[in-house]
Structures are given as C-alpha cells and as structure tokens.
Amino acid sequence: MRMGYGLNIVQTQKLIMTPELRQAITVLQLSSLELGTYVEQQLQENPLLEIGEDFEKVSVEEHLPDESGAGEKQKEYDIDWQDYFHDSSDLGMSRSEVRREQNEYSYEHYVTRAPNLIEHLMLQLGLIRCAKRKRDIAEYIIGNINDHGYLGCSIDEIAKQVDAVADEVLDALKIVQAFDPPGVGARSLQECLLLQLTYLGIDDPLAHVVVERHLMDLADGKYSRMAQVLGVPVQEIQRVADLLKTLDPKPGRNFSNFNDNRYIVPDIVLNKVDGEYVIITNDTSVPRLTINNTYRAVLGQDKGDSQTKKFVEHKLNAAAWLIKSIEQRRLTLYKVTKCLVDLQRDFLDYGVKHLKPLNLKTVADIVGLHESTVSRATSNKYIQTPQGVFEMKYFFSSGLNAGGSAVSAESIKKTLREIVDGEDPKKPLNDQQIADILNGRGVKISRRTVAKYRDEMNIPPIRKRKRY
C-alpha cells in the first residue's frame, strides 16, 4: 500500500450563515411590533439609514452593487453607488416630487392611563381619617399586595419591618380590607371570599361554613358528600355554589398593569371585497427606510480617506441589505397568506367548523419555500379575518378521519363545545357518550381523545357539570 501527500482541487457546495443571511432570518420571524423595535435599533447603529417620506417603493435589488462587470476597469471603490444617488434622491426621484410628512396631533396622543391597584388603594387611604402610625402601616401593607389583590407577606414579617406589634398590623389590615375592590388584602382564598360576602351584605351561614371547611370539596364537585356531612339538601349546596361563582377569586386582576399586553396588532389584514379576499400587509408600525444621500459625496470623491470610504461602503451595503430583507419579508408573508386563503376559504366564509387540516409541508410545496421558512414566516404573526383575529399557526391544525374526508381538530372542538352546551344539565354526557355522538356523525374519535380535547378547552368533567 502506497502512502503519501497530494494536492487535489474539489468543488463543493455548502450553506454558509453569513451575517446578512442571519439578519434576513431574524427579520422574517419578527412580528410587526418587534420589527419596528429592531428597525429603531438599526437606525441608531447605522448612520446611513434614515426614515424616509411616503413615496413609491422601488426594488432594492437595483440598489445593491453590481458585481457582474468584473472585467471592466473600476476604481479602488465601487463608484456605481454614485448612480444610486442620481437626481439628488436615493430612489431616483426629484425632491420636488417627495411629499413631506407633516406632524398631526390629536387627543389620542393624550389618552390617560387607568390607575393600577396600588394607586387605587392609596387614593382610598388618603380619603380616610386615622392616626399617622396606622396610616404608615396601612401604606406598607398596600405596597405588599400583589397584582391579584392578595397580601404577599405574613403579619409577623410586616410587624418586624415596621417595628410594630401584630395587633397594630391587624388593625391596619382591617382598614385596607374594607377598601374597594371587595376581598382585597386577603391572605387566602377563603378569607377573600368571606370578605366579599361581608362586603356585599350576604348573611348566609351555610355559605360561610362551605367556604371555611368544604371549599376543596366544592371545587371537586362533591355536592352529594357535602350535603350528607352538613345535613342539608343537595339543592342547597348547588345554590351556595352558584352564589360563590358570582364572587371574584382574584379581585385585583381588573386593574391595569404596566406589563400587560392588552392589544394584538395583526400583521396581515384580510378584507372581503366583492366576494374576494384582499390581503393587506400591516406594516404601519415599521418606518419606511431610505439611505441618507448626504454620503454621496464621500463615495464619489476620487481622493479622500480610505478608511472613511470603507466604513461608508460597509454601512451602505448593510443598509441596502436590511431594506431588501424587510421587503423580502413582506413578499414572503403575502405569498404564505395567499396560500392560506386559498386552502382555508371555507373557514373564512363559514367559521371554525369548516377549518381543514393543514401542515407546513403542504404550504411550503405550494409556495416553493422550505418548511422552516414557512414556520418562521408564520411564527408570532397574527391575521385579522372576518371571523376574528387569529394566530397564523392556528391555520395549521391536525385532523381526524370523518366519512372519508379529514376534519381538523379545531372543528371537532367546536362541535364538542356545541354538544356540551346543548346537554341536559341534570344528566350531562360523559366522554364515551360524546365520542359515540361524534362517531354517529362520521368522526372517528376515541373516548381518550374526547377527554384530551375537553381538557384543552377547559370543559369540566361530568361531576362538575351536573346540576341538582
């Protein structure tokens, strides 16, 4: 066997994750709000980027450097960028044609913020008359109430922190517990419900006993057992359960929080016009990017600092690539949405019961993209339809066989909800009976699958749905 060293030339193809490709992938999977934040960050890092006026878009491909003319004699730097700024505009338009955006002000810019729970309690504390010592302890107690309205520390801990005895802390706590909302400042669920019964003036001894001693049995739906232990008819236990359901176990959740996400901004808007769906890419939160033409002189100079030219050209390529990536994201979102509209037309017209099973591979094959690209394009994105606002992942649902055709899981859940809503409350259906009803309608489903879907929809089991 002969061994030795040799030199061979081999051509291979492989994918290299360049910074530009990594940025394009990042831009694709961002939502509209996240993309707006990302663009603001890039505006701070790249001096060649600026927010432009509202004018017509031109493909960014023509703004990238032309590498095809390698045989032609060129200068030390790519002087083709000088043509990019021709006619004193980065898109080839004269400045006279550009419409400058004017600042408009309205009362919507001055919408007030609703007070949070702590502010609401402090306002009430300022309206009562009490000793300064007790007021200071009550203020410390309010500061330790969590977002749900419960006191987050013990009486002994508060007494140690404010240098007081337990009786003084309890007196201040009673003041706070008398505030709105009812049940605020409670240390447990039982105390929260009892405070609400007292606040509402409900004098029901049986309700107090159930809350103090049998709250867990009530949550498990053991009404018959509770009726035997308390020596009352089971209908009385049902009445108490209905009464307690009107109370709020988390009295502080109705107040605003600085970290709450209360609104969803859809990335795609579908409008039905003359029987056809019009796709609108909602990119209002993303500023229109252009390239600052004041750097035209730097690139066009024959003489100058070479380091400055390198820096400007590097930032210029980065800016053009970012603009192209944003445009490519918009086109990809449009193509994927167009495919979803074509495949889920019945859902858009008639509702959830007509949602069809769909996977990423089917959409990827139709639009000519990779599955991972479709997954990134639909992640963290929302679409506004005539049926409501849905996450784009909602359209990708597994399915079961129903009479020779596939039915999506969401459609089955909708049917399951209708069956439960239409059942007799005194004789609710168990999981096997629901499965039999669905099988009779052509949907082949097992009892375990029914139980799984019921848990996902937060539908309680039969013993908790039964009424006496």
C-alpha positions as CSV (number, residue, x, y, z in Angstrom):
1,M,0.0,0.0,0.0
2,R,1.4,3.3,-1.1
3,M,1.0,6.3,1.2
4,G,1.9,9.9,0.5
5,Y,0.8,13.5,0.3
6,G,-1.1,15.1,-2.5
7,L,-2.9,18.3,-3.5
8,N,-6.3,18.0,-5.1
9,I,-8.9,20.6,-6.1
10,V,-12.5,19.7,-5.3
11,Q,-15.7,21.8,-5.9
12,T,-18.3,21.6,-3.1
13,Q,-21.5,23.4,-2.3
14,K,-22.4,24.3,1.2
15,L,-24.6,26.8,3.0
16,I,-22.7,29.4,5.0
17,M,-24.5,31.5,7.6
18,T,-23.3,34.9,6.6
19,P,-24.3,37.9,8.8
20,E,-26.6,39.1,6.0
21,L,-28.4,35.7,5.9
22,R,-28.7,35.6,9.7
23,Q,-30.2,39.1,9.6
24,A,-32.7,38.1,6.9
25,I,-33.8,35.1,9.0
26,T,-34.2,37.3,12.1
27,V,-36.3,39.9,10.2
28,L,-38.6,37.2,8.8
29,Q,-39.6,35.7,12.1
30,L,-40.2,39.1,13.9
31,S,-43.7,40.4,14.3
32,S,-44.7,43.9,13.2
33,L,-44.1,45.4,16.6
34,E,-40.8,43.6,17.1
35,L,-39.7,44.6,13.6
36,G,-40.4,48.2,14.5
37,T,-38.2,48.0,17.5
38,Y,-35.5,46.2,15.5
39,V,-35.6,48.9,12.9
40,E,-35.3,51.6,15.5
41,Q,-32.2,49.9,16.8
42,Q,-30.7,49.7,13.3
43,L,-31.4,53.4,12.8
44,Q,-29.2,54.1,15.8
45,E,-26.4,51.9,14.7
46,N,-26.2,52.7,11.0
47,P,-25.8,56.4,10.2
48,L,-26.7,55.8,6.5
49,L,-30.2,54.7,7.4
50,E,-33.0,57.3,7.8
51,I,-36.7,57.4,7.9
52,G,-38.0,58.5,4.5
53,E,-41.1,60.2,3.3
54,D,-44.1,58.2,2.0
55,F,-43.2,57.6,-1.7
56,E,-43.4,54.7,-4.1
57,K,-41.2,51.7,-3.5
58,V,-38.5,50.6,-5.9
59,S,-36.9,47.2,-5.7
60,V,-33.8,47.2,-3.6
61,E,-32.0,44.8,-5.9
62,E,-31.1,47.7,-8.2
63,H,-29.5,49.5,-5.2
64,L,-27.0,46.6,-4.5
65,P,-23.5,46.8,-6.0
66,D,-23.2,45.3,-9.5
67,E,-20.6,42.5,-9.4
68,S,-21.1,41.3,-12.9
69,G,-18.7,43.7,-14.6
70,A,-15.6,42.3,-13.0
71,G,-13.7,42.6,-16.3
72,E,-14.3,46.3,-16.6
73,K,-11.8,48.7,-15.2
74,Q,-13.1,50.1,-11.9
75,K,-11.7,52.5,-9.4
76,E,-10.5,51.5,-6.0
77,Y,-14.0,51.6,-4.6
78,D,-17.4,50.8,-6.1
79,I,-18.2,54.1,-7.8
80,D,-21.5,52.7,-9.0
81,W,-23.0,53.9,-5.8
82,Q,-22.8,57.4,-7.2
83,D,-25.6,56.5,-9.7
84,Y,-27.7,55.4,-6.7
85,F,-27.9,59.0,-5.6
86,H,-28.6,60.3,-9.1
87,D,-31.0,63.3,-9.3
88,S,-30.4,64.1,-5.6
89,S,-32.6,61.2,-4.4
90,D,-31.9,57.7,-3.2
91,L,-34.8,56.3,-5.3
92,G,-34.2,58.4,-8.5
93,M,-37.0,60.9,-7.8
94,S,-36.6,64.6,-7.6
95,R,-37.1,66.2,-4.3
96,S,-39.9,68.3,-5.7
97,E,-42.0,65.1,-6.0
98,V,-41.5,64.0,-2.5
99,R,-44.3,64.6,-0.1
100,R,-43.1,65.6,3.3
101,E,-44.9,64.1,6.2
102,Q,-46.5,66.7,8.5
103,N,-46.9,66.1,12.2
104,E,-50.5,65.8,13.2
105,Y,-51.7,66.0,16.7
106,S,-54.9,64.7,18.2
107,Y,-56.4,63.9,21.5
108,E,-55.5,60.3,21.0
109,H,-51.9,61.2,21.9
110,Y,-53.1,62.3,25.3
111,V,-55.2,59.3,26.3
112,T,-55.0,58.8,30.1
113,R,-53.8,55.6,31.7
114,A,-56.2,53.8,34.1
115,P,-54.9,53.6,37.7
116,N,-53.4,50.3,38.9
117,L,-54.4,48.5,42.1
118,I,-51.8,50.2,44.3
119,E,-52.8,53.7,43.1
120,H,-56.5,52.8,43.6
121,L,-55.9,51.7,47.2
122,M,-53.6,54.7,48.0
123,L,-56.3,57.0,46.8
124,Q,-58.8,55.5,49.2
125,L,-56.3,55.5,52.0
126,G,-55.9,59.3,51.6
127,L,-59.6,59.8,52.0
128,I,-60.0,58.3,55.4
129,R,-59.1,59.7,58.8
130,C,-56.8,57.7,61.0
131,A,-53.7,58.1,63.1
132,K,-50.4,58.7,61.3
133,R,-48.9,55.5,62.7
134,K,-51.8,53.4,61.5
135,R,-51.7,55.1,58.1
136,D,-48.0,54.3,57.7
137,I,-48.6,50.6,58.4
138,A,-51.5,50.5,56.0
139,E,-49.4,52.1,53.3
140,Y,-46.7,49.4,53.9
141,I,-49.4,46.7,53.6
142,I,-50.7,48.2,50.3
143,G,-47.2,48.1,48.9
144,N,-47.0,44.3,49.6
145,I,-50.3,43.5,47.8
146,N,-49.8,41.6,44.6
147,D,-51.5,42.0,41.2
148,H,-54.2,39.5,42.2
149,G,-55.1,41.5,45.3
150,Y,-53.6,39.2,47.9
151,L,-51.2,40.2,50.7
152,G,-47.9,38.8,49.8
153,C,-46.3,38.6,53.3
154,S,-47.3,37.5,56.8
155,I,-48.4,39.6,59.7
156,D,-45.2,38.8,61.6
157,E,-43.0,39.9,58.7
158,I,-44.8,43.2,58.4
159,A,-44.6,43.8,62.2
160,K,-40.9,43.2,62.1
161,Q,-40.4,45.6,59.1
162,V,-42.4,48.5,60.5
163,D,-41.4,47.9,64.1
164,A,-44.9,47.3,65.4
165,V,-46.8,44.6,67.3
166,A,-49.1,42.1,65.5
167,D,-52.3,43.8,66.8
168,E,-51.3,47.1,65.2
169,V,-50.7,45.4,61.9
170,L,-54.1,43.6,62.1
171,D,-55.9,46.8,62.8
172,A,-54.3,48.5,59.7
173,L,-55.0,45.4,57.6
174,K,-58.7,45.6,58.5
175,I,-58.7,49.2,57.2
176,V,-57.2,48.0,53.9
177,Q,-59.6,45.1,53.6
178,A,-62.5,47.5,53.8
179,F,-61.4,49.2,50.6
180,D,-62.6,48.6,47.0
181,P,-62.4,46.1,45.3
182,P,-64.1,43.6,47.7
183,G,-61.7,41.0,49.0
184,V,-58.5,43.0,48.6
185,G,-55.8,42.4,51.1
186,A,-56.8,38.8,51.8
187,R,-54.2,36.2,52.8
188,S,-56.0,33.2,51.4
189,L,-58.8,32.3,49.0
190,Q,-61.1,31.5,51.9
191,E,-60.5,34.9,53.5
192,C,-61.0,36.6,50.1
193,L,-64.4,35.0,49.6
194,L,-65.5,35.7,53.2
195,L,-64.5,39.4,52.9
196,Q,-66.7,39.6,49.7
197,L,-69.7,38.0,51.4
198,T,-69.3,40.6,54.2
199,Y,-68.8,43.5,51.9
200,L,-71.9,42.6,49.8
201,G,-74.0,42.1,53.0
202,I,-74.8,38.5,52.2
203,D,-75.8,36.9,55.5
204,D,-75.8,33.2,54.6
205,P,-74.5,30.9,57.4
206,L,-74.3,27.9,55.0
207,A,-72.2,29.8,52.6
208,H,-69.7,30.8,55.3
209,V,-69.5,27.2,56.5
210,V,-68.8,25.9,53.0
211,V,-66.1,28.5,52.4
212,E,-64.4,27.8,55.7
213,R,-64.5,24.0,55.7
214,H,-65.5,22.5,52.4
215,L,-64.1,24.7,49.7
216,M,-62.0,21.9,48.2
217,D,-64.9,19.5,48.1
218,L,-66.9,22.2,46.4
219,A,-64.2,22.7,43.7
220,D,-64.2,18.9,43.1
221,G,-68.0,18.8,42.6
222,K,-68.6,16.6,45.6
223,Y,-72.1,18.1,46.2
224,S,-73.7,14.9,47.5
225,R,-71.0,14.2,50.0
226,M,-71.1,17.8,51.3
227,A,-74.9,17.6,51.6
228,Q,-74.6,14.4,53.8
229,V,-71.9,15.9,56.0
230,L,-73.8,19.2,56.5
231,G,-77.3,17.6,56.7
232,V,-78.9,19.8,54.1
233,P,-80.5,19.0,50.7
234,V,-78.1,18.8,47.8
235,Q,-80.0,21.7,46.1
236,E,-78.8,24.0,48.9
237,I,-75.2,23.1,48.1
238,Q,-75.9,23.8,44.5
239,R,-77.4,27.2,45.5
240,V,-74.3,28.1,47.5
241,A,-72.0,27.0,44.6
242,D,-73.9,29.3,42.3
243,L,-73.6,32.2,44.8
244,L,-69.8,31.7,45.2
245,K,-69.4,31.6,41.4
246,T,-70.5,35.3,41.3
247,L,-67.6,36.3,43.5
248,D,-64.1,37.2,42.2
249,P,-61.3,34.9,43.4
250,K,-58.7,37.5,42.1
251,P,-60.1,40.9,43.0
252,G,-57.0,42.8,41.7
253,R,-57.0,41.5,38.2
254,N,-59.4,44.1,36.8
255,F,-56.9,46.9,37.3
256,S,-54.3,47.9,34.8
257,N,-50.7,46.7,35.0
258,F,-47.6,48.3,33.3
259,N,-46.6,44.9,31.9
260,D,-49.9,43.9,30.5
261,N,-50.3,43.2,26.8
262,R,-53.8,44.3,26.1
263,Y,-53.8,44.6,22.3
264,I,-52.8,42.5,19.4
265,V,-51.6,44.3,16.3
266,P,-52.3,42.0,13.3
267,D,-49.5,41.6,10.8
268,I,-52.0,40.7,8.0
269,V,-55.5,42.1,7.4
270,L,-58.0,40.3,5.2
271,N,-60.8,42.3,3.8
272,K,-63.6,40.7,1.7
273,V,-64.4,42.9,-1.3
274,D,-66.9,41.7,-3.9
275,G,-66.6,38.1,-2.8
276,E,-62.8,38.1,-3.0
277,Y,-60.3,38.5,-0.1
278,V,-57.8,41.3,-0.3
279,I,-54.6,40.8,1.5
280,I,-53.1,43.9,3.2
281,T,-49.7,43.7,4.9
282,N,-50.0,45.8,8.1
283,D,-46.6,47.4,8.3
284,T,-47.7,50.8,9.7
285,S,-45.6,50.2,12.8
286,V,-42.4,49.8,10.7
287,P,-40.9,53.1,9.5
288,R,-40.1,53.5,5.8
289,L,-36.3,53.2,5.5
290,T,-34.2,55.1,3.0
291,I,-30.5,55.8,2.6
292,N,-29.1,59.2,3.6
293,N,-27.9,60.8,0.4
294,T,-25.5,63.2,2.2
295,Y,-22.9,60.4,2.0
296,R,-23.0,60.6,-1.8
297,A,-20.0,63.0,-1.9
298,V,-18.0,60.6,0.3
299,L,-18.3,57.7,-2.2
300,G,-18.0,60.0,-5.2
301,Q,-14.7,61.6,-4.2
302,D,-11.6,60.4,-6.1
303,K,-9.5,61.5,-3.2
304,G,-10.2,61.0,0.4
305,D,-9.6,58.9,3.5
306,S,-9.6,55.2,2.5
307,Q,-10.8,54.2,6.0
308,T,-13.8,56.5,5.8
309,K,-14.7,55.2,2.3
310,K,-14.5,51.6,3.6
311,F,-16.7,52.4,6.6
312,V,-19.3,54.2,4.4
313,E,-19.4,51.4,1.9
314,H,-19.8,48.8,4.6
315,K,-22.7,50.6,6.2
316,L,-24.2,51.3,2.8
317,N,-24.3,47.6,1.9
318,A,-25.7,46.8,5.4
319,A,-28.4,49.4,4.9
320,A,-29.4,48.1,1.5
321,W,-29.5,44.6,2.7
322,L,-31.8,45.5,5.6
323,I,-34.2,47.3,3.2
324,K,-34.1,44.2,0.9
325,S,-34.7,41.9,3.9
326,I,-37.8,43.8,5.0
327,E,-39.2,43.8,1.5
328,Q,-38.5,40.1,1.2
329,R,-40.3,39.5,4.5
330,R,-43.3,41.4,3.2
331,L,-43.4,39.3,0.0
332,T,-43.0,36.0,1.8
333,L,-45.8,36.9,4.2
334,Y,-48.0,37.8,1.3
335,K,-47.3,34.5,-0.5
336,V,-47.9,32.4,2.6
337,T,-51.1,34.3,3.4
338,K,-52.4,33.9,-0.2
339,C,-51.9,30.2,0.1
340,L,-53.7,30.0,3.4
341,V,-56.6,32.0,2.0
342,D,-56.9,29.6,-0.9
343,L,-56.7,26.5,1.2
344,Q,-58.9,27.7,4.1
345,R,-61.6,29.6,2.1
346,D,-64.4,27.7,3.7
347,F,-63.2,28.7,7.2
348,L,-63.1,32.3,6.2
349,D,-66.6,32.1,4.8
350,Y,-68.4,29.9,7.3
351,G,-66.4,29.7,10.5
352,V,-64.3,27.3,12.6
353,K,-66.3,24.2,11.9
354,H,-65.1,24.3,8.3
355,L,-61.4,24.6,9.2
356,K,-59.4,22.0,7.3
357,P,-56.3,20.0,8.5
358,L,-53.1,21.6,7.2
359,N,-49.4,21.2,7.8
360,L,-46.3,23.3,6.9
361,K,-45.1,20.9,4.2
362,T,-48.3,21.4,2.1
363,V,-47.9,25.2,2.2
364,A,-44.2,25.0,1.6
365,D,-44.7,22.9,-1.5
366,I,-47.3,25.3,-2.9
367,V,-45.3,28.5,-2.4
368,G,-42.0,27.0,-3.2
369,L,-40.3,27.6,0.1
370,H,-38.7,25.4,2.8
371,E,-40.8,24.3,5.7
372,S,-38.5,26.2,8.1
373,T,-39.1,29.4,6.1
374,V,-42.9,28.9,6.3
375,S,-42.6,28.2,10.0
376,R,-40.6,31.4,10.6
377,A,-42.9,33.4,8.5
378,T,-46.0,32.3,10.5
379,S,-44.5,32.4,14.0
380,N,-45.5,35.3,16.3
381,K,-47.8,36.6,13.5
382,Y,-51.5,37.4,13.7
383,I,-54.0,37.7,10.9
384,Q,-57.3,39.7,11.0
385,T,-60.1,37.9,9.2
386,P,-63.9,38.3,9.0
387,Q,-64.1,35.5,11.6
388,G,-61.8,37.4,14.1
389,V,-58.1,37.8,14.8
390,F,-56.1,34.5,14.8
391,E,-52.5,33.5,15.2
392,M,-51.2,32.3,11.8
393,K,-50.2,29.0,13.4
394,Y,-54.0,28.5,14.1
395,F,-54.5,27.6,10.5
396,F,-52.1,24.6,10.8
397,S,-54.1,22.0,12.6
398,S,-54.1,18.2,12.9
399,G,-57.1,16.3,11.8
400,L,-59.1,13.1,12.1
401,N,-61.0,11.0,9.5
402,A,-64.7,11.8,9.1
403,G,-66.6,10.0,6.5
404,G,-63.7,9.6,4.1
405,S,-62.5,13.2,4.5
406,A,-60.3,14.9,7.0
407,V,-61.6,17.2,9.7
408,S,-59.4,19.5,11.7
409,A,-59.1,19.3,15.5
410,E,-60.4,22.8,15.9
411,S,-63.5,21.8,14.0
412,I,-64.0,18.8,16.3
413,K,-63.5,21.0,19.4
414,K,-66.2,23.4,18.1
415,T,-68.6,20.5,17.7
416,L,-67.7,19.2,21.1
417,R,-68.5,22.5,22.7
418,E,-71.9,22.6,21.0
419,I,-72.7,19.1,22.3
420,V,-71.8,20.1,25.8
421,D,-73.7,23.4,25.6
422,G,-76.8,21.5,24.4
423,E,-76.8,18.7,27.0
424,D,-79.2,18.3,29.9
425,P,-77.5,19.9,33.0
426,K,-79.2,17.3,35.2
427,K,-77.9,14.4,33.1
428,P,-74.7,15.6,31.5
429,L,-72.9,13.4,29.0
430,N,-69.7,11.5,29.8
431,D,-66.8,11.3,27.5
432,Q,-67.8,7.9,26.0
433,Q,-71.3,9.2,25.2
434,I,-69.8,12.3,23.5
435,A,-67.5,10.0,21.5
436,D,-70.5,7.9,20.4
437,I,-72.3,11.1,19.2
438,L,-69.3,12.2,17.2
439,N,-68.9,8.7,15.7
440,G,-72.5,8.8,14.7
441,R,-71.7,11.9,12.8
442,G,-68.9,10.3,10.9
443,V,-66.0,11.5,13.1
444,K,-63.9,8.5,14.2
445,I,-62.7,9.5,17.7
446,S,-62.0,7.6,20.9
447,R,-63.0,8.4,24.4
448,R,-59.5,9.4,25.4
449,T,-59.3,11.9,22.5
450,V,-62.5,13.4,23.7
451,A,-61.1,13.7,27.2
452,K,-58.0,15.3,25.8
453,Y,-59.9,17.9,23.8
454,R,-62.2,18.6,26.7
455,D,-59.3,19.4,29.0
456,E,-57.7,21.6,26.3
457,M,-61.0,23.6,26.2
458,N,-61.2,23.8,30.0
459,I,-64.6,22.0,30.0
460,P,-65.0,20.4,33.4
461,P,-65.8,16.7,33.8
462,I,-69.3,15.3,34.2
463,R,-69.4,15.5,38.0
464,K,-68.6,19.2,37.9
465,R,-71.2,20.0,35.1
466,K,-74.1,18.2,36.8
467,R,-76.8,20.3,38.4
468,Y,-79.3,19.2,41.0
